Amino acid sequence: MSTSLLVAESVWEAIESAQTVTEDQLSILHFIFGRHLEKAAKIVDSNGVKRISGKPSGRSIFKVVGESRRKEQYLCFPEHYCSCYSFFYDVVNRGEHHCCKHQLAARLASSTGKFSDAVVSDEVLATLL
């Protein structure tokens, strides 16, 4: 893991423990993630993140709304995967970014508790994947 991602991880942990974001933390995350963080914050501010949890396992995935007029929805594991095109093209293929804006939105929402919540059976959760 790169140094910048280690720094970002420590910032995420601090945000999670306080359930709030300071200007300094936003500045650090913006330095690391750039314009993707700005777009992710817009998604979170517009209530575009939903956590879907399976019962009884407690496993969860995030559904994140895109920014376009079509309002696509993407499934995300904040640290590992997003179903959007940008994740595969810019993150996996080209390695230009650490993550996509949807992953950042899911992580920001998860860290601050600003997401809607849905509980489904583990079977339903499995069909989403």
MDTraj code that builds the backbone (N, CA, C; nanometers):
import mdtraj as md
import numpy as np

residues = "MET SER THR SER LEU LEU VAL ALA GLU SER VAL TRP GLU ALA ILE GLU SER ALA GLN THR VAL THR GLU ASP GLN LEU SER ILE LEU HIS PHE ILE PHE GLY ARG HIS LEU GLU LYS ALA ALA LYS ILE VAL ASP SER ASN GLY VAL LYS ARG ILE SER GLY LYS PRO SER GLY ARG SER ILE PHE LYS VAL VAL GLY GLU SER ARG ARG LYS GLU GLN TYR LEU CYS PHE PRO GLU HIS TYR CYS SER CYS TYR SER PHE PHE TYR ASP VAL VAL ASN ARG GLY GLU HIS HIS CYS CYS LYS HIS GLN LEU ALA ALA ARG LEU ALA SER SER THR GLY LYS PHE SER ASP ALA VAL VAL SER ASP GLU VAL LEU ALA THR LEU LEU".split()
xyz = np.array([
    [0.0856, -0.1180, 0.0000],
    [0.0000, 0.0000, 0.0000],
    [0.0897, 0.1237, 0.0000],
    [0.0552, 0.2209, -0.0801],
    [0.1365, 0.3416, -0.0908],
    [0.1247, 0.4275, 0.0348],
    [0.2202, 0.5160, 0.0512],
    [0.2204, 0.6057, 0.1669],
    [0.0962, 0.6937, 0.1686],
    [0.0567, 0.7427, 0.0522],
    [-0.0615, 0.8299, 0.0482],
    [-0.1870, 0.7550, 0.0922],
    [-0.1983, 0.6273, 0.0559],
    [-0.3151, 0.5500, 0.0993],
    [-0.3105, 0.5196, 0.2485],
    [-0.1913, 0.5040, 0.3031],
    [-0.1791, 0.4856, 0.4484],
    [-0.2214, 0.6119, 0.5225],
    [-0.1824, 0.7264, 0.4696],
    [-0.2245, 0.8538, 0.5290],
    [-0.3764, 0.8669, 0.5196],
    [-0.4314, 0.8369, 0.4026],
    [-0.5770, 0.8449, 0.3847],
    [-0.6483, 0.7517, 0.4815],
    [-0.5955, 0.6323, 0.5009],
    [-0.6581, 0.5366, 0.5927],
    [-0.6602, 0.5899, 0.7354],
    [-0.5528, 0.6548, 0.7780],
    [-0.5518, 0.7104, 0.9143],
    [-0.6517, 0.8257, 0.9271],
    [-0.6688, 0.9029, 0.8202],
    [-0.7686, 1.0104, 0.8214],
    [-0.9090, 0.9508, 0.8283],
    [-0.9362, 0.8467, 0.7486],
    [-1.0682, 0.7817, 0.7527],
    [-1.0982, 0.7292, 0.8929],
    [-0.9980, 0.6693, 0.9573],
    [-1.0182, 0.6167, 1.0929],
    [-1.0511, 0.7286, 1.1910],
    [-0.9847, 0.8420, 1.1781],
    [-1.0131, 0.9563, 1.2659],
    [-1.1546, 1.0095, 1.2420],
    [-1.1960, 1.0139, 1.1168],
    [-1.3318, 1.0593, 1.0842],
    [-1.4345, 0.9627, 1.1424],
    [-1.4097, 0.8336, 1.1282],
    [-1.5025, 0.7330, 1.1812],
    [-1.5174, 0.7435, 1.3321],
    [-1.4075, 0.7663, 1.4015],
    [-1.4160, 0.7727, 1.5478],
    [-1.4893, 0.8979, 1.5946],
    [-1.4764, 1.0082, 1.5214],
    [-1.5423, 1.1333, 1.5601],
    [-1.6800, 1.1491, 1.4944],
    [-1.7068, 1.0713, 1.3881],
    [-1.8305, 1.0817, 1.3097],
    [-1.8509, 1.2214, 1.2508],
    [-1.7419, 1.2936, 1.2306],
    [-1.7469, 1.4255, 1.1688],
    [-1.6150, 1.4503, 1.0957],
    [-1.6167, 1.5441, 1.0034],
    [-1.4990, 1.5738, 0.9214],
    [-1.4533, 1.7160, 0.9480],
    [-1.3233, 1.7337, 0.9720],
    [-1.2678, 1.8676, 0.9911],
    [-1.2159, 1.9209, 0.8572],
    [-1.1907, 2.0496, 0.8528],
    [-1.1342, 2.1111, 0.7318],
    [-0.9960, 2.0533, 0.7006],
    [-0.9158, 2.0300, 0.8045],
    [-0.7825, 1.9724, 0.7830],
    [-0.7920, 1.8331, 0.7210],
    [-0.8857, 1.7535, 0.7706],
    [-0.9029, 1.6196, 0.7152],
    [-0.9474, 1.6258, 0.5696],
    [-1.0393, 1.7160, 0.5399],
    [-1.0828, 1.7329, 0.4009],
    [-0.9679, 1.7770, 0.3111],
    [-0.8830, 1.8642, 0.3625],
    [-0.7681, 1.9109, 0.2839],
    [-0.6728, 1.7964, 0.2519],
    [-0.6477, 1.7122, 0.3502],
    [-0.5583, 1.5976, 0.3288],
    [-0.6187, 1.5021, 0.2259],
    [-0.7465, 1.4695, 0.2446],
    [-0.8121, 1.3782, 0.1508],
    [-0.8196, 1.4384, 0.0107],
    [-0.8416, 1.5691, 0.0021],
    [-0.8448, 1.6346, -0.1291],
    [-0.7079, 1.6306, -0.1955],
    [-0.6028, 1.6461, -0.1184],
    [-0.4673, 1.6376, -0.1734],
    [-0.4427, 1.4984, -0.2327],
    [-0.4935, 1.3957, -0.1660],
    [-0.4713, 1.2581, -0.2110],
    [-0.5630, 1.2207, -0.3277],
    [-0.6910, 1.2562, -0.3178],
    [-0.7896, 1.2088, -0.4150],
    [-0.8355, 1.3136, -0.5163],
    [-0.8027, 1.4404, -0.4934],
    [-0.8351, 1.5461, -0.5882],
    [-0.9833, 1.5652, -0.6135],
    [-1.0176, 1.5901, -0.7396],
    [-1.1557, 1.6234, -0.7765],
    [-1.2541, 1.5106, -0.7471],
    [-1.2048, 1.3873, -0.7384],
    [-1.2949, 1.2765, -0.7037],
    [-1.3558, 1.2964, -0.5654],
    [-1.2801, 1.3556, -0.4739],
    [-1.3343, 1.3796, -0.3400],
    [-1.4466, 1.4824, -0.3461],
    [-1.4288, 1.5863, -0.4255],
    [-1.5336, 1.6884, -0.4401],
    [-1.6623, 1.6263, -0.4946],
    [-1.6487, 1.5430, -0.5956],
    [-1.7656, 1.4781, -0.6542],
    [-1.8294, 1.3808, -0.5559],
    [-1.7471, 1.3114, -0.4801],
    [-1.7990, 1.2181, -0.3792],
    [-1.8775, 1.2927, -0.2719],
    [-1.8266, 1.4078, -0.2300],
    [-1.8963, 1.4872, -0.1277],
    [-2.0326, 1.5338, -0.1788],
    [-2.0402, 1.5682, -0.3078],
    [-2.1694, 1.6075, -0.3663],
    [-2.2683, 1.4913, -0.3624],
    [-2.2201, 1.3732, -0.3918],
    [-2.3063, 1.2549, -0.3885],
    [-2.3581, 1.2312, -0.2470],
    [-2.2694, 1.2417, -0.1484],
    [-2.3097, 1.2215, -0.0085],
    [-2.4076, 1.3303, 0.0339],
    [-2.3788, 1.4549, -0.0019],
    [-2.4670, 1.5667, 0.0348],
    [-2.6063, 1.5543, -0.0267],
    [-2.6156, 1.4880, -0.1412],
    [-2.7462, 1.4708, -0.2058],
    [-2.8123, 1.3384, -0.1662],
    [-2.7650, 1.2799, -0.0566],
    [-2.8203, 1.1534, -0.0045],
    [-2.8158, 1.0414, -0.1076],
    [-2.7044, 1.0318, -0.1771],
    [-2.6909, 0.9335, -0.2837],
    [-2.6265, 0.8026, -0.2442],
    [-2.6123, 0.7766, -0.1139],
    [-2.5472, 0.6530, -0.0702],
    [-2.6430, 0.5723, 0.0168],
    [-2.6542, 0.4445, -0.0169],
    [-2.7402, 0.3536, 0.0599],
    [-2.6584, 0.2301, 0.0965],
    [-2.6631, 0.1920, 0.2242],
    [-2.5971, 0.0687, 0.2674],
    [-2.7019, -0.0418, 0.2689],
    [-2.6703, -0.1511, 0.2038],
    [-2.7603, -0.2659, 0.2016],
    [-2.6933, -0.3769, 0.2814],
    [-2.7575, -0.4167, 0.3909],
    [-2.7014, -0.5177, 0.4803],
    [-2.7832, -0.6452, 0.4737],
    [-2.7129, -0.7577, 0.4738],
    [-2.7788, -0.8874, 0.4738],
    [-2.8061, -0.9347, 0.6153],
    [-2.9180, -1.0046, 0.6294],
    [-2.9530, -1.0584, 0.7603],
    [-2.9665, -1.2088, 0.7454],
    [-2.9071, -1.2889, 0.8264],
    [-2.8462, -1.2612, 0.9564],
    [-2.6957, -1.2360, 0.9526],
    [-2.6308, -1.2438, 0.8355],
    [-2.4840, -1.2369, 0.8304],
    [-2.4269, -1.1018, 0.8716],
    [-2.5001, -0.9931, 0.8436],
    [-2.4484, -0.8599, 0.8726],
    [-2.3553, -0.8065, 0.7651],
    [-2.3321, -0.8839, 0.6604],
    [-2.2486, -0.8360, 0.5493],
    [-2.3201, -0.7220, 0.4790],
    [-2.2410, -0.6310, 0.4230],
    [-2.3060, -0.5177, 0.3573],
    [-2.2311, -0.4740, 0.2324],
    [-2.3047, -0.4036, 0.1482],
    [-2.2521, -0.3432, 0.0268],
    [-2.3193, -0.2070, 0.0152],
    [-2.2566, -0.1167, -0.0566],
    [-2.3150, 0.0161, -0.0741],
    [-2.3671, 0.0315, -0.2162],
    [-2.4815, 0.0963, -0.2292],
    [-2.5361, 0.1343, -0.3591],
    [-2.5213, 0.2857, -0.3674],
    [-2.4480, 0.3316, -0.4683],
    [-2.4161, 0.4741, -0.4814],
    [-2.4740, 0.5260, -0.6123],
    [-2.5433, 0.6382, -0.6036],
    [-2.6042, 0.7008, -0.7208],
    [-2.4978, 0.7814, -0.7943],
    [-2.4990, 0.7726, -0.9269],
    [-2.4071, 0.8510, -1.0076],
    [-2.4510, 0.9965, -1.0155],
    [-2.3662, 1.0795, -1.0733],
    [-2.3947, 1.2229, -1.0830],
    [-2.4730, 1.2625, -1.2076],
    [-2.4764, 1.1766, -1.3067],
    [-2.5382, 1.2160, -1.4334],
    [-2.6901, 1.2254, -1.4208],
    [-2.7511, 1.2764, -1.5239],
    [-2.8970, 1.2916, -1.5247],
    [-2.9681, 1.1564, -1.5216],
    [-2.9003, 1.0544, -1.5699],
    [-2.9616, 0.9215, -1.5733],
    [-2.9670, 0.8573, -1.4350],
    [-2.8901, 0.9084, -1.3423],
    [-2.8882, 0.8594, -1.2041],
    [-2.8632, 0.7086, -1.1962],
    [-2.7572, 0.6649, -1.2630],
    [-2.7191, 0.5251, -1.2526],
    [-2.6887, 0.4918, -1.1073],
    [-2.6991, 0.3645, -1.0730],
    [-2.6646, 0.3199, -0.9389],
    [-2.5554, 0.2152, -0.9505],
    [-2.4535, 0.2298, -0.8666],
    [-2.3395, 0.1398, -0.8709],
    [-2.3243, 0.0697, -0.7373],
    [-2.2851, -0.0570, -0.7429],
    [-2.2582, -0.1319, -0.6211],
    [-2.1111, -0.1167, -0.5866],
    [-2.0842, -0.0868, -0.4598],
    [-1.9469, -0.0602, -0.4165],
    [-1.9113, -0.1329, -0.2881],
    [-1.7916, -0.1844, -0.2854],
    [-1.7217, -0.2153, -0.1622],
    [-1.6210, -0.1008, -0.1527],
    [-1.6339, -0.0110, -0.0552],
    [-1.5560, 0.1129, -0.0559],
    [-1.4057, 0.0971, -0.0782],
    [-1.3468, -0.0082, -0.0270],
    [-1.2015, -0.0194, -0.0383],
    [-1.1552, -0.1102, -0.1518],
    [-1.2492, -0.1831, -0.2166],
    [-1.2032, -0.2863, -0.3087],
    [-1.2661, -0.2879, -0.4473],
    [-1.3882, -0.2369, -0.4632],
    [-1.4581, -0.2594, -0.5901],
    [-1.5705, -0.1582, -0.6114],
    [-1.5938, -0.1242, -0.7375],
    [-1.7129, -0.0493, -0.7785],
    [-1.7531, -0.1012, -0.9161],
    [-1.8824, -0.1055, -0.9413],
    [-1.9314, -0.1578, -1.0691],
    [-1.9311, -0.0534, -1.1810],
    [-1.8791, 0.0663, -1.1552],
    [-1.8790, 0.1709, -1.2583],
    [-1.7656, 0.1514, -1.3595],
    [-1.7820, 0.2153, -1.4729],
    [-1.6835, 0.2092, -1.5805],
    [-1.5497, 0.2694, -1.5377],
    [-1.5539, 0.3801, -1.4657],
    [-1.4316, 0.4486, -1.4248],
    [-1.3430, 0.3604, -1.3374],
    [-1.4047, 0.2787, -1.2527],
    [-1.3247, 0.1904, -1.1673],
    [-1.2406, 0.0967, -1.2536],
    [-1.3033, 0.0341, -1.3516],
    [-1.2293, -0.0602, -1.4353],
    [-1.1296, 0.0097, -1.5266],
    [-1.1662, 0.1248, -1.5799],
    [-1.0793, 0.1916, -1.6754],
    [-0.9663, 0.2693, -1.6077],
    [-1.0004, 0.3561, -1.5122],
    [-0.9007, 0.4451, -1.4514],
    [-0.8262, 0.3838, -1.3332],
    [-0.8930, 0.2963, -1.2591],
    [-0.8305, 0.2388, -1.1398],
    [-0.7602, 0.1076, -1.1739],
    [-0.8337, 0.0131, -1.2313],
    [-0.7774, -0.1196, -1.2570],
    [-0.6865, -0.1197, -1.3796],
    [-0.7376, -0.0747, -1.4938],
    [-0.6607, -0.0818, -1.6186],
    [-0.5418, 0.0129, -1.6215],
    [-0.5677, 0.1399, -1.6016],
    [-0.4634, 0.2405, -1.6195],
    [-0.3889, 0.2744, -1.4915],
    [-0.4470, 0.2446, -1.3774],
    [-0.3813, 0.2739, -1.2501],
    [-0.3624, 0.4221, -1.2241],
    [-0.4479, 0.5058, -1.2831],
    [-0.4330, 0.6505, -1.2684],
    [-0.4887, 0.7043, -1.1376],
    [-0.5814, 0.6318, -1.0776],
    [-0.6436, 0.6770, -0.9532],
    [-0.6414, 0.5638, -0.8519],
    [-0.6494, 0.6017, -0.7250],
    [-0.6547, 0.5017, -0.6182],
    [-0.7920, 0.4368, -0.6110],
    [-0.8956, 0.5130, -0.6441],
    [-1.0334, 0.4637, -0.6385],
    [-1.1214, 0.5586, -0.7193],
    [-1.2466, 0.5184, -0.7383],
    [-1.3400, 0.6052, -0.8112],
    [-1.4194, 0.6907, -0.7127],
    [-1.4953, 0.7860, -0.7661],
    [-1.5722, 0.8769, -0.6810],
    [-1.6818, 0.8040, -0.6045],
    [-1.7331, 0.6947, -0.6598],
    [-1.8390, 0.6199, -0.5912],
    [-1.7835, 0.5489, -0.4681],
    [-1.6624, 0.4947, -0.4807],
    [-1.5979, 0.4327, -0.3648],
    [-1.5717, 0.5376, -0.2574],
    [-1.5251, 0.6546, -0.2995],
    [-1.5013, 0.7626, -0.2030],
    [-1.6307, 0.8068, -0.1366],
    [-1.7383, 0.8158, -0.2140],
    [-1.8673, 0.8549, -0.1566],
    [-1.9129, 0.7517, -0.0542],
    [-1.8970, 0.6242, -0.0867],
    [-1.9358, 0.5186, 0.0073],
    [-1.8505, 0.5250, 0.1334],
    [-1.7220, 0.5491, 0.1178],
    [-1.6328, 0.5562, 0.2347],
    [-1.6639, 0.6788, 0.3197],
    [-1.6863, 0.7930, 0.2557],
    [-1.7198, 0.9154, 0.3282],
    [-1.8530, 0.8998, 0.4015],
    [-1.9514, 0.8446, 0.3341],
    [-2.0823, 0.8238, 0.3966],
    [-2.0727, 0.7253, 0.5122],
    [-1.9979, 0.6189, 0.4923],
    [-1.9804, 0.5190, 0.5978],
    [-1.9092, 0.5781, 0.7184],
    [-1.8082, 0.6586, 0.6938],
    [-1.7290, 0.7182, 0.8023],
    [-1.8074, 0.8206, 0.8825],
    [-1.8989, 0.8898, 0.8172],
    [-1.9749, 0.9953, 0.8851],
    [-2.1165, 0.9522, 0.9234],
    [-2.1577, 0.8343, 0.8787],
    [-2.2929, 0.7867, 0.9081],
    [-2.4006, 0.8519, 0.8236],
    [-2.3624, 0.9145, 0.7119],
    [-2.4590, 0.9857, 0.6269],
    [-2.5018, 0.8996, 0.5081],
    [-2.5764, 0.7953, 0.5377],
    [-2.6276, 0.7068, 0.4345],
    [-2.7633, 0.6540, 0.4793],
    [-2.8435, 0.6116, 0.3835],
    [-2.9682, 0.5443, 0.4200],
    [-2.9361, 0.3964, 0.4348],
    [-3.0198, 0.3267, 0.5076],
    [-2.9912, 0.1876, 0.5408],
    [-3.1059, 0.0983, 0.4975],
    [-3.0737, -0.0147, 0.4410],
    [-3.1742, -0.1147, 0.4057],
    [-3.1234, -0.2506, 0.4515],
    [-3.2116, -0.3290, 0.5099],
    [-3.1762, -0.4640, 0.5528],
    [-3.2550, -0.5619, 0.4671],
    [-3.1833, -0.6565, 0.4087],
    [-3.2447, -0.7582, 0.3241],
    [-3.1947, -0.8949, 0.3705],
    [-3.2556, -0.9993, 0.3212],
    [-3.2069, -1.1330, 0.3547],
    [-3.0722, -1.1552, 0.2858],
    [-2.9956, -1.2490, 0.3383],
    [-2.8674, -1.2806, 0.2757],
    [-2.8864, -1.3305, 0.1323],
    [-2.9975, -1.3965, 0.1063],
    [-3.0257, -1.4456, -0.0285],
    [-3.0448, -1.3285, -0.1261],
    [-3.1182, -1.2278, -0.0839],
    [-3.1392, -1.1098, -0.1683],
    [-3.0067, -1.0368, -0.1904],
    [-2.9268, -1.0246, -0.0848],
    [-2.7958, -0.9601, -0.0978],
    [-2.7093, -1.0357, -0.1986],
    [-2.7142, -1.1673, -0.1942],
    [-2.6354, -1.2483, -0.2874],
    [-2.6779, -1.2243, -0.4320],
    [-2.8064, -1.2027, -0.4556],
    [-2.8514, -1.1786, -0.5931],
    [-2.8048, -1.0426, -0.6444],
    [-2.7823, -0.9474, -0.5533],
    [-2.7305, -0.8166, -0.5954],
    [-2.5873, -0.8278, -0.6459],
    [-2.5148, -0.9206, -0.5882],
    [-2.3746, -0.9365, -0.6247],
    [-2.3623, -1.0166, -0.7520],
])
top = md.Topology()
chain = top.add_chain()
for i, resn in enumerate(residues, 1):
    res = top.add_residue(resn, chain, resSeq=i)
    for name in ("N", "CA", "C"):
        top.add_atom(name, md.element.get_by_symbol(name[0]), res)
traj = md.Trajectory(xyz[None], top)
